[in-house]
Amino acid sequence: MKKEFDFFDKKENIEKLKIIFYIVLVVLVLLDLVVHKHPHYTWESYFGSYAIYGFISCVLIVVVSKFLGKLFLQKPEDYYDR
């Protein structure tokens, strides 16, 4: 049986998508220079503050979820053998 290839199976398509995503990310951060913001806190008026805030939030979500997973979800290897 012949395997059908999807769009994401080709390496050149993945490389093109990576380039497009990086360009979009850079454009969004550069838009921070021209878009007028109405900051509630002083750190919101700094360049790239929302990008930094989003990155730190994402890292915190991953770290906390890994900690909670190890604390509550993981069981010992012999859990079902008892």
PDB file as gemmi writes it, atoms N, CA and C in Angstrom:
CRYST1    1.000    1.000    1.000  90.00  90.00  90.00 P 1                      
ATOM      1  N   MET A   1       0.848  -1.173   0.000  1.00  0.00           N  
ATOM      2  CA  MET A   1       0.000   0.000   0.000  1.00  0.00           C  
ATOM      3  C   MET A   1       0.897   1.241   0.000  1.00  0.00           C  
ATOM      4  N   LYS A   2       0.548   2.216  -0.800  1.00  0.00           N  
ATOM      5  CA  LYS A   2       1.323   3.437  -0.914  1.00  0.00           C  
ATOM      6  C   LYS A   2       0.930   4.400   0.196  1.00  0.00           C  
ATOM      7  N   LYS A   3       1.946   4.941   0.861  1.00  0.00           N  
ATOM      8  CA  LYS A   3       1.680   5.895   1.938  1.00  0.00           C  
ATOM      9  C   LYS A   3       1.463   7.284   1.351  1.00  0.00           C  
ATOM     10  N   GLU A   4       0.396   7.922   1.777  1.00  0.00           N  
ATOM     11  CA  GLU A   4       0.139   9.285   1.328  1.00  0.00           C  
ATOM     12  C   GLU A   4       0.878  10.252   2.236  1.00  0.00           C  
ATOM     13  N   PHE A   5       1.531  11.222   1.632  1.00  0.00           N  
ATOM     14  CA  PHE A   5       2.265  12.213   2.404  1.00  0.00           C  
ATOM     15  C   PHE A   5       1.394  13.423   2.645  1.00  0.00           C  
ATOM     16  N   ASP A   6       1.476  13.891   3.843  1.00  0.00           N  
ATOM     17  CA  ASP A   6       0.733  15.083   4.225  1.00  0.00           C  
ATOM     18  C   ASP A   6       1.632  16.302   4.016  1.00  0.00           C  
ATOM     19  N   PHE A   7       1.062  17.469   4.145  1.00  0.00           N  
ATOM     20  CA  PHE A   7       1.810  18.722   3.994  1.00  0.00           C  
ATOM     21  C   PHE A   7       2.940  18.805   5.008  1.00  0.00           C  
ATOM     22  N   PHE A   8       2.707  18.310   6.223  1.00  0.00           N  
ATOM     23  CA  PHE A   8       3.692  18.421   7.295  1.00  0.00           C  
ATOM     24  C   PHE A   8       4.723  17.295   7.276  1.00  0.00           C  
ATOM     25  N   ASP A   9       4.629  16.356   6.358  1.00  0.00           N  
ATOM     26  CA  ASP A   9       5.604  15.285   6.251  1.00  0.00           C  
ATOM     27  C   ASP A   9       6.839  15.691   5.460  1.00  0.00           C  
ATOM     28  N   LYS A  10       6.759  16.754   4.701  1.00  0.00           N  
ATOM     29  CA  LYS A  10       7.890  17.184   3.880  1.00  0.00           C  
ATOM     30  C   LYS A  10       8.731  18.192   4.662  1.00  0.00           C  
ATOM     31  N   LYS A  11      10.023  17.928   4.696  1.00  0.00           N  
ATOM     32  CA  LYS A  11      10.941  18.760   5.477  1.00  0.00           C  
ATOM     33  C   LYS A  11      10.973  20.214   4.981  1.00  0.00           C  
ATOM     34  N   GLU A  12      10.900  20.413   3.668  1.00  0.00           N  
ATOM     35  CA  GLU A  12      10.965  21.782   3.145  1.00  0.00           C  
ATOM     36  C   GLU A  12       9.732  22.596   3.541  1.00  0.00           C  
ATOM     37  N   ASN A  13       8.578  21.940   3.673  1.00  0.00           N  
ATOM     38  CA  ASN A  13       7.382  22.657   4.128  1.00  0.00           C  
ATOM     39  C   ASN A  13       7.504  23.080   5.587  1.00  0.00           C  
ATOM     40  N   ILE A  14       8.095  22.211   6.405  1.00  0.00           N  
ATOM     41  CA  ILE A  14       8.283  22.547   7.815  1.00  0.00           C  
ATOM     42  C   ILE A  14       9.250  23.714   7.951  1.00  0.00           C  
ATOM     43  N   GLU A  15      10.323  23.715   7.142  1.00  0.00           N  
ATOM     44  CA  GLU A  15      11.282  24.822   7.185  1.00  0.00           C  
ATOM     45  C   GLU A  15      10.622  26.131   6.755  1.00  0.00           C  
ATOM     46  N   LYS A  16       9.787  26.086   5.732  1.00  0.00           N  
ATOM     47  CA  LYS A  16       9.075  27.288   5.291  1.00  0.00           C  
ATOM     48  C   LYS A  16       8.147  27.806   6.383  1.00  0.00           C  
ATOM     49  N   LEU A  17       7.445  26.894   7.057  1.00  0.00           N  
ATOM     50  CA  LEU A  17       6.547  27.302   8.135  1.00  0.00           C  
ATOM     51  C   LEU A  17       7.311  27.923   9.298  1.00  0.00           C  
ATOM     52  N   LYS A  18       8.477  27.354   9.636  1.00  0.00           N  
ATOM     53  CA  LYS A  18       9.300  27.930  10.702  1.00  0.00           C  
ATOM     54  C   LYS A  18       9.693  29.363  10.369  1.00  0.00           C  
ATOM     55  N   ILE A  19      10.123  29.572   9.129  1.00  0.00           N  
ATOM     56  CA  ILE A  19      10.523  30.925   8.709  1.00  0.00           C  
ATOM     57  C   ILE A  19       9.346  31.881   8.794  1.00  0.00           C  
ATOM     58  N   ILE A  20       8.180  31.442   8.343  1.00  0.00           N  
ATOM     59  CA  ILE A  20       6.984  32.295   8.396  1.00  0.00           C  
ATOM     60  C   ILE A  20       6.624  32.622   9.846  1.00  0.00           C  
ATOM     61  N   PHE A  21       6.673  31.629  10.729  1.00  0.00           N  
ATOM     62  CA  PHE A  21       6.339  31.875  12.133  1.00  0.00           C  
ATOM     63  C   PHE A  21       7.319  32.845  12.778  1.00  0.00           C  
ATOM     64  N   TYR A  22       8.617  32.690  12.489  1.00  0.00           N  
ATOM     65  CA  TYR A  22       9.608  33.604  13.067  1.00  0.00           C  
ATOM     66  C   TYR A  22       9.417  35.022  12.550  1.00  0.00           C  
ATOM     67  N   ILE A  23       9.087  35.160  11.275  1.00  0.00           N  
ATOM     68  CA  ILE A  23       8.836  36.493  10.718  1.00  0.00           C  
ATOM     69  C   ILE A  23       7.628  37.128  11.398  1.00  0.00           C  
ATOM     70  N   VAL A  24       6.571  36.350  11.588  1.00  0.00           N  
ATOM     71  CA  VAL A  24       5.366  36.869  12.253  1.00  0.00           C  
ATOM     72  C   VAL A  24       5.693  37.292  13.688  1.00  0.00           C  
ATOM     73  N   LEU A  25       6.482  36.496  14.395  1.00  0.00           N  
ATOM     74  CA  LEU A  25       6.863  36.854  15.764  1.00  0.00           C  
ATOM     75  C   LEU A  25       7.649  38.147  15.809  1.00  0.00           C  
ATOM     76  N   VAL A  26       8.606  38.317  14.907  1.00  0.00           N  
ATOM     77  CA  VAL A  26       9.404  39.544  14.873  1.00  0.00           C  
ATOM     78  C   VAL A  26       8.524  40.745  14.534  1.00  0.00           C  
ATOM     79  N   VAL A  27       7.618  40.580  13.576  1.00  0.00           N  
ATOM     80  CA  VAL A  27       6.727  41.685  13.209  1.00  0.00           C  
ATOM     81  C   VAL A  27       5.837  42.082  14.389  1.00  0.00           C  
ATOM     82  N   LEU A  28       5.329  41.100  15.111  1.00  0.00           N  
ATOM     83  CA  LEU A  28       4.473  41.411  16.257  1.00  0.00           C  
ATOM     84  C   LEU A  28       5.226  42.159  17.354  1.00  0.00           C  
ATOM     85  N   VAL A  29       6.482  41.784  17.583  1.00  0.00           N  
ATOM     86  CA  VAL A  29       7.264  42.497  18.590  1.00  0.00           C  
ATOM     87  C   VAL A  29       7.609  43.889  18.095  1.00  0.00           C  
ATOM     88  N   LEU A  30       7.921  44.036  16.810  1.00  0.00           N  
ATOM     89  CA  LEU A  30       8.245  45.359  16.268  1.00  0.00           C  
ATOM     90  C   LEU A  30       7.020  46.275  16.227  1.00  0.00           C  
ATOM     91  N   LEU A  31       5.839  45.698  16.110  1.00  0.00           N  
ATOM     92  CA  LEU A  31       4.624  46.519  16.156  1.00  0.00           C  
ATOM     93  C   LEU A  31       4.455  47.213  17.501  1.00  0.00           C  
ATOM     94  N   ASP A  32       5.129  46.689  18.499  1.00  0.00           N  
ATOM     95  CA  ASP A  32       5.085  47.292  19.824  1.00  0.00           C  
ATOM     96  C   ASP A  32       5.666  48.706  19.804  1.00  0.00           C  
ATOM     97  N   LEU A  33       6.512  49.002  18.811  1.00  0.00           N  
ATOM     98  CA  LEU A  33       7.100  50.347  18.702  1.00  0.00           C  
ATOM     99  C   LEU A  33       6.105  51.379  18.180  1.00  0.00           C  
ATOM    100  N   VAL A  34       5.153  50.954  17.345  1.00  0.00           N  
ATOM    101  CA  VAL A  34       4.261  51.920  16.697  1.00  0.00           C  
ATOM    102  C   VAL A  34       2.851  51.938  17.267  1.00  0.00           C  
ATOM    103  N   VAL A  35       2.449  50.883  17.946  1.00  0.00           N  
ATOM    104  CA  VAL A  35       1.103  50.826  18.506  1.00  0.00           C  
ATOM    105  C   VAL A  35       1.081  51.571  19.838  1.00  0.00           C  
ATOM    106  N   HIS A  36       0.114  52.476  19.969  1.00  0.00           N  
ATOM    107  CA  HIS A  36      -0.007  53.240  21.207  1.00  0.00           C  
ATOM    108  C   HIS A  36      -0.695  52.379  22.271  1.00  0.00           C  
ATOM    109  N   LYS A  37      -0.030  52.261  23.412  1.00  0.00           N  
ATOM    110  CA  LYS A  37      -0.568  51.444  24.493  1.00  0.00           C  
ATOM    111  C   LYS A  37      -1.111  52.347  25.596  1.00  0.00           C  
ATOM    112  N   HIS A  38      -2.038  51.822  26.355  1.00  0.00           N  
ATOM    113  CA  HIS A  38      -2.573  52.510  27.520  1.00  0.00           C  
ATOM    114  C   HIS A  38      -2.206  51.683  28.754  1.00  0.00           C  
ATOM    115  N   PRO A  39      -0.981  51.848  29.246  1.00  0.00           N  
ATOM    116  CA  PRO A  39      -0.517  50.963  30.331  1.00  0.00           C  
ATOM    117  C   PRO A  39      -1.170  51.282  31.668  1.00  0.00           C  
ATOM    118  N   HIS A  40      -1.462  50.228  32.410  1.00  0.00           N  
ATOM    119  CA  HIS A  40      -1.956  50.374  33.772  1.00  0.00           C  
ATOM    120  C   HIS A  40      -0.807  50.337  34.765  1.00  0.00           C  
ATOM    121  N   TYR A  41       0.248  49.608  34.408  1.00  0.00           N  
ATOM    122  CA  TYR A  41       1.438  49.496  35.248  1.00  0.00           C  
ATOM    123  C   TYR A  41       2.635  50.029  34.474  1.00  0.00           C  
ATOM    124  N   THR A  42       3.675  50.429  35.189  1.00  0.00           N  
ATOM    125  CA  THR A  42       4.831  51.025  34.507  1.00  0.00           C  
ATOM    126  C   THR A  42       5.561  50.019  33.622  1.00  0.00           C  
ATOM    127  N   TRP A  43       5.615  48.750  34.013  1.00  0.00           N  
ATOM    128  CA  TRP A  43       6.339  47.763  33.198  1.00  0.00           C  
ATOM    129  C   TRP A  43       5.662  47.542  31.856  1.00  0.00           C  
ATOM    130  N   GLU A  44       4.380  47.874  31.732  1.00  0.00           N  
ATOM    131  CA  GLU A  44       3.675  47.696  30.466  1.00  0.00           C  
ATOM    132  C   GLU A  44       4.124  48.689  29.402  1.00  0.00           C  
ATOM    133  N   SER A  45       4.744  49.774  29.797  1.00  0.00           N  
ATOM    134  CA  SER A  45       5.177  50.777  28.826  1.00  0.00           C  
ATOM    135  C   SER A  45       6.532  50.448  28.209  1.00  0.00           C  
ATOM    136  N   TYR A  46       7.245  49.445  28.702  1.00  0.00           N  
ATOM    137  CA  TYR A  46       8.546  49.061  28.161  1.00  0.00           C  
ATOM    138  C   TYR A  46       8.378  48.293  26.860  1.00  0.00           C  
ATOM    139  N   PHE A  47       9.409  48.364  26.007  1.00  0.00           N  
ATOM    140  CA  PHE A  47       9.398  47.673  24.719  1.00  0.00           C  
ATOM    141  C   PHE A  47       9.427  46.160  24.932  1.00  0.00           C  
ATOM    142  N   GLY A  48       8.509  45.456  24.302  1.00  0.00           N  
ATOM    143  CA  GLY A  48       8.467  44.008  24.369  1.00  0.00           C  
ATOM    144  C   GLY A  48       7.965  43.450  25.686  1.00  0.00           C  
ATOM    145  N   SER A  49       7.321  44.280  26.478  1.00  0.00           N  
ATOM    146  CA  SER A  49       6.897  43.821  27.807  1.00  0.00           C  
ATOM    147  C   SER A  49       5.851  42.712  27.716  1.00  0.00           C  
ATOM    148  N   TYR A  50       4.949  42.803  26.760  1.00  0.00           N  
ATOM    149  CA  TYR A  50       3.917  41.769  26.644  1.00  0.00           C  
ATOM    150  C   TYR A  50       4.507  40.454  26.133  1.00  0.00           C  
ATOM    151  N   ALA A  51       5.501  40.524  25.268  1.00  0.00           N  
ATOM    152  CA  ALA A  51       6.158  39.306  24.786  1.00  0.00           C  
ATOM    153  C   ALA A  51       6.916  38.630  25.927  1.00  0.00           C  
ATOM    154  N   ILE A  52       7.602  39.413  26.727  1.00  0.00           N  
ATOM    155  CA  ILE A  52       8.333  38.868  27.871  1.00  0.00           C  
ATOM    156  C   ILE A  52       7.361  38.292  28.892  1.00  0.00           C  
ATOM    157  N   TYR A  53       6.284  39.004  29.147  1.00  0.00           N  
ATOM    158  CA  TYR A  53       5.259  38.535  30.085  1.00  0.00           C  
ATOM    159  C   TYR A  53       4.654  37.206  29.609  1.00  0.00           C  
ATOM    160  N   GLY A  54       4.356  37.107  28.320  1.00  0.00           N  
ATOM    161  CA  GLY A  54       3.797  35.885  27.768  1.00  0.00           C  
ATOM    162  C   GLY A  54       4.773  34.727  27.849  1.00  0.00           C  
ATOM    163  N   PHE A  55       6.051  34.989  27.567  1.00  0.00           N  
ATOM    164  CA  PHE A  55       7.055  33.930  27.633  1.00  0.00           C  
ATOM    165  C   PHE A  55       7.226  33.435  29.065  1.00  0.00           C  
ATOM    166  N   ILE A  56       7.325  34.351  30.016  1.00  0.00           N  
ATOM    167  CA  ILE A  56       7.477  33.963  31.424  1.00  0.00           C  
ATOM    168  C   ILE A  56       6.243  33.207  31.900  1.00  0.00           C  
ATOM    169  N   SER A  57       5.065  33.640  31.497  1.00  0.00           N  
ATOM    170  CA  SER A  57       3.839  32.941  31.884  1.00  0.00           C  
ATOM    171  C   SER A  57       3.809  31.524  31.334  1.00  0.00           C  
ATOM    172  N   CYS A  58       4.216  31.352  30.087  1.00  0.00           N  
ATOM    173  CA  CYS A  58       4.231  30.029  29.479  1.00  0.00           C  
ATOM    174  C   CYS A  58       5.224  29.110  30.187  1.00  0.00           C  
ATOM    175  N   VAL A  59       6.402  29.631  30.506  1.00  0.00           N  
ATOM    176  CA  VAL A  59       7.401  28.831  31.219  1.00  0.00           C  
ATOM    177  C   VAL A  59       6.870  28.436  32.596  1.00  0.00           C  
ATOM    178  N   LEU A  60       6.214  29.366  33.281  1.00  0.00           N  
ATOM    179  CA  LEU A  60       5.655  29.059  34.599  1.00  0.00           C  
ATOM    180  C   LEU A  60       4.564  27.993  34.521  1.00  0.00           C  
ATOM    181  N   ILE A  61       3.733  28.055  33.499  1.00  0.00           N  
ATOM    182  CA  ILE A  61       2.685  27.047  33.331  1.00  0.00           C  
ATOM    183  C   ILE A  61       3.308  25.669  33.151  1.00  0.00           C  
ATOM    184  N   VAL A  62       4.360  25.576  32.340  1.00  0.00           N  
ATOM    185  CA  VAL A  62       5.009  24.285  32.104  1.00  0.00           C  
ATOM    186  C   VAL A  62       5.664  23.766  33.378  1.00  0.00           C  
ATOM    187  N   VAL A  63       6.380  24.633  34.097  1.00  0.00           N  
ATOM    188  CA  VAL A  63       7.081  24.205  35.314  1.00  0.00           C  
ATOM    189  C   VAL A  63       6.085  23.767  36.386  1.00  0.00           C  
ATOM    190  N   VAL A  64       5.036  24.536  36.592  1.00  0.00           N  
ATOM    191  CA  VAL A  64       4.045  24.187  37.614  1.00  0.00           C  
ATOM    192  C   VAL A  64       3.301  22.911  37.244  1.00  0.00           C  
ATOM    193  N   SER A  65       2.961  22.745  35.965  1.00  0.00           N  
ATOM    194  CA  SER A  65       2.243  21.531  35.570  1.00  0.00           C  
ATOM    195  C   SER A  65       3.135  20.303  35.692  1.00  0.00           C  
ATOM    196  N   LYS A  66       4.434  20.424  35.401  1.00  0.00           N  
ATOM    197  CA  LYS A  66       5.340  19.286  35.608  1.00  0.00           C  
ATOM    198  C   LYS A  66       5.426  18.939  37.089  1.00  0.00           C  
ATOM    199  N   PHE A  67       5.502  19.942  37.939  1.00  0.00           N  
ATOM    200  CA  PHE A  67       5.566  19.703  39.380  1.00  0.00           C  
ATOM    201  C   PHE A  67       4.289  19.026  39.873  1.00  0.00           C  
ATOM    202  N   LEU A  68       3.139  19.529  39.444  1.00  0.00           N  
ATOM    203  CA  LEU A  68       1.875  18.925  39.865  1.00  0.00           C  
ATOM    204  C   LEU A  68       1.712  17.513  39.308  1.00  0.00           C  
ATOM    205  N   GLY A  69       2.209  17.290  38.090  1.00  0.00           N  
ATOM    206  CA  GLY A  69       2.140  15.950  37.515  1.00  0.00           C  
ATOM    207  C   GLY A  69       2.969  14.962  38.307  1.00  0.00           C  
ATOM    208  N   LYS A  70       4.156  15.375  38.704  1.00  0.00           N  
ATOM    209  CA  LYS A  70       4.999  14.478  39.501  1.00  0.00           C  
ATOM    210  C   LYS A  70       4.417  14.275  40.890  1.00  0.00           C  
ATOM    211  N   LEU A  71       3.774  15.294  41.412  1.00  0.00           N  
ATOM    212  CA  LEU A  71       3.239  15.222  42.765  1.00  0.00           C  
ATOM    213  C   LEU A  71       1.972  14.361  42.841  1.00  0.00           C  
ATOM    214  N   PHE A  72       1.061  14.513  41.888  1.00  0.00           N  
ATOM    215  CA  PHE A  72      -0.243  13.859  41.973  1.00  0.00           C  
ATOM    216  C   PHE A  72      -0.466  12.740  40.961  1.00  0.00           C  
ATOM    217  N   LEU A  73       0.083  12.847  39.763  1.00  0.00           N  
ATOM    218  CA  LEU A  73      -0.273  11.924  38.693  1.00  0.00           C  
ATOM    219  C   LEU A  73       0.637  10.720  38.566  1.00  0.00           C  
ATOM    220  N   GLN A  74       1.927  10.900  38.792  1.00  0.00           N  
ATOM    221  CA  GLN A  74       2.845   9.785  38.618  1.00  0.00           C  
ATOM    222  C   GLN A  74       2.711   8.782  39.753  1.00  0.00           C  
ATOM    223  N   LYS A  75       2.728   7.533  39.367  1.00  0.00           N  
ATOM    224  CA  LYS A  75       2.654   6.443  40.334  1.00  0.00           C  
ATOM    225  C   LYS A  75       3.951   5.638  40.258  1.00  0.00           C  
ATOM    226  N   PRO A  76       4.300   4.924  41.318  1.00  0.00           N  
ATOM    227  CA  PRO A  76       5.496   4.070  41.259  1.00  0.00           C  
ATOM    228  C   PRO A  76       5.339   2.972  40.223  1.00  0.00           C  
ATOM    229  N   GLU A  77       6.468   2.408  39.777  1.00  0.00           N  
ATOM    230  CA  GLU A  77       6.425   1.387  38.736  1.00  0.00           C  
ATOM    231  C   GLU A  77       5.655   0.148  39.166  1.00  0.00           C  
ATOM    232  N   ASP A  78       5.694  -0.181  40.443  1.00  0.00           N  
ATOM    233  CA  ASP A  78       4.998  -1.370  40.925  1.00  0.00           C  
ATOM    234  C   ASP A  78       3.610  -1.046  41.485  1.00  0.00           C  
ATOM    235  N   TYR A  79       2.998  -0.006  41.020  1.00  0.00           N  
ATOM    236  CA  TYR A  79       1.707   0.451  41.540  1.00  0.00           C  
ATOM    237  C   TYR A  79       0.622  -0.616  41.366  1.00  0.00           C  
ATOM    238  N   TYR A  80       0.595  -1.261  40.193  1.00  0.00           N  
ATOM    239  CA  TYR A  80      -0.447  -2.259  39.931  1.00  0.00           C  
ATOM    240  C   TYR A  80      -0.071  -3.654  40.433  1.00  0.00           C  
ATOM    241  N   ASP A  81       1.184  -3.853  40.829  1.00  0.00           N  
ATOM    242  CA  ASP A  81       1.637  -5.162  41.300  1.00  0.00           C  
ATOM    243  C   ASP A  81       1.391  -5.383  42.774  1.00  0.00           C  
ATOM    244  N   ARG A  82       0.941  -4.418  43.481  1.00  0.00           N  
ATOM    245  CA  ARG A  82       0.772  -4.533  44.930  1.00  0.00           C  
ATOM    246  C   ARG A  82      -0.368  -5.440  45.290  1.00  0.00           C  
TER     247      ARG A  82                                                      
END                                                                             
